[in-house]
Amino acid sequence: MNYGIVAEFNPFHNGHKYIVDTLKANGENTITAVMSESFVQRGECACMSPYERTKAALLNGVDLVLSLPVPYATASAERFALGGVTVLGSMGCIDALGFGSECGDVECLTKCAKAITAEEFSPLLENRLSEGLSFPTARQKALRDMYGDAFADALSSPNDLLGVEYIKAIDKNKFPIKPIAIKRVGVSHDSNEVSVNFCSASAIRSFLKNGNEIKEFMPEESFEILNEAVLSGNAPADFTKLENAILYKLRTMSIDDFKKIADVSEGLEYRFFEAVRNSVTLTEILEKVKTKRYTHSRLRRIVLCALLGITEEYTDIPVAYIRVLGFNEKGAEILKQAKNTATLPIVTKSSDIKYLDKNAKKIFELECKARDIFSLCLPVPQVCGKEMTDKLIVL
């Protein structure tokens, strides 16, 4: 079977390896990963370049790595999942989507996905949102109002929540892709705890920043790539290096400018505008804008979208192409198959973009801008144009 994964590999660790090995248990299966490039869903930069993370994935069982376009990579769980599933579904040859799950019960997650898309669910959600709750909390409580605890718990765990969104996206687009929930082992998502050889990617990034040992939590090849990047000044990328640039950008924005940013609604533009004028740090701005209705992750994504210029118009642009970041021999076979089945153009070099439509050009231009800004986060900043000049990883 051809399996798909949507991931950030930030960095590729033992938990990722466990999912890959589980999906390839019989030795005949292949894995195509759709991966965020320069910036990730938590509203920060990735720890190292997309091509270094691609190489780590290919050396650990992934056969083909595709790009998750930046407007989806930096969006809510719903749009993040929609982008990844659309890339995989548009290949036309992916049989199943595997994902980590706290519950490991794909039947429960499927029922949950159907429940929150049911017509009778909307008024319950609106009622909870009227209480001033954040969208994730309001949706979970509305689901509990409708069905009790059975399904609502699935919306309290990050991986299960993403699993529900993957299933929704598959159903919405009628892709012939089977969802496969793989029960998460070790520690929970974003946890700072350590369990044997497992810890979360966020904990690894924290350990790396503080000079703690991380080798035991990563496959050998992945650790070596990260270590080499550190020694050469290509990692770890540090989002705080952009703070002055972000503050400059936010201070030059009008209320209307804020209103145009993706995911800004319900008067949030006024809160941002006022907070920016009464703050001198990014943390201070976020604390002043924060209420129980708006999660920190949502606010961080809005700030990142403001910096990158991801306005509301980008939410209307569908995935316009399938961009290849790297592959091995099996991945080459998948690409060969996709040439006959794909419903979107497959891009293997930047020059391919000039033959595509205006949506594709617009998205790729944004991807290049994001990479140029990401390059400033590195210990040794890089020149512009890396998105155009870096070569595919071929193993």
Salt bridges, closest charged atoms under 4 A:
ASP21 OD1 - LYS17 NZ 3.43
GLU37 OE2 - ARG323 NH1 2.93
GLU44 OE1 - ARG42 NE 3.41
ASP63 OD2 - LYS24 NZ 3.02
GLU78 OE2 - LYS168 NZ 3.08
GLU107 OE2 - LYS111 NZ 3.38
GLU131 OE1 - ARG128 NH1 3.24
ASP145 OD2 - ARG128 NE 2.92
ASP149 OD1 - ARG144 NE 2.58
ASP153 OD1 - ARG144 NH2 3.15
GLU165 OE2 - ARG139 NH2 2.79
GLU165 OE1 - LYS168 NZ 3.13
ASP171 OD2 - LYS114 NZ 3.94
ASP190 OD1 - ARG42 NH1 3.23
ASP190 OD2 - HIS189 NE2 3.72
ASP263 OD2 - ARG298 NE 3.23
GLU266 OE2 - ARG293 NH2 2.70
GLU284 OE2 - LYS288 NZ 3.21
GLU287 OE2 - HIS296 NE2 3.50
GLU313 OE1 - LYS362 NZ 3.55
ASP352 OD1 - LYS349 NZ 3.28
GLU387 OE2 - ARG323 NH1 2.53
GLU387 OE1 - ARG371 NH1 3.14
ASP390 OD2 - ARG371 NH2 2.60
ASP390 OD1 - LYS386 NZ 3.24
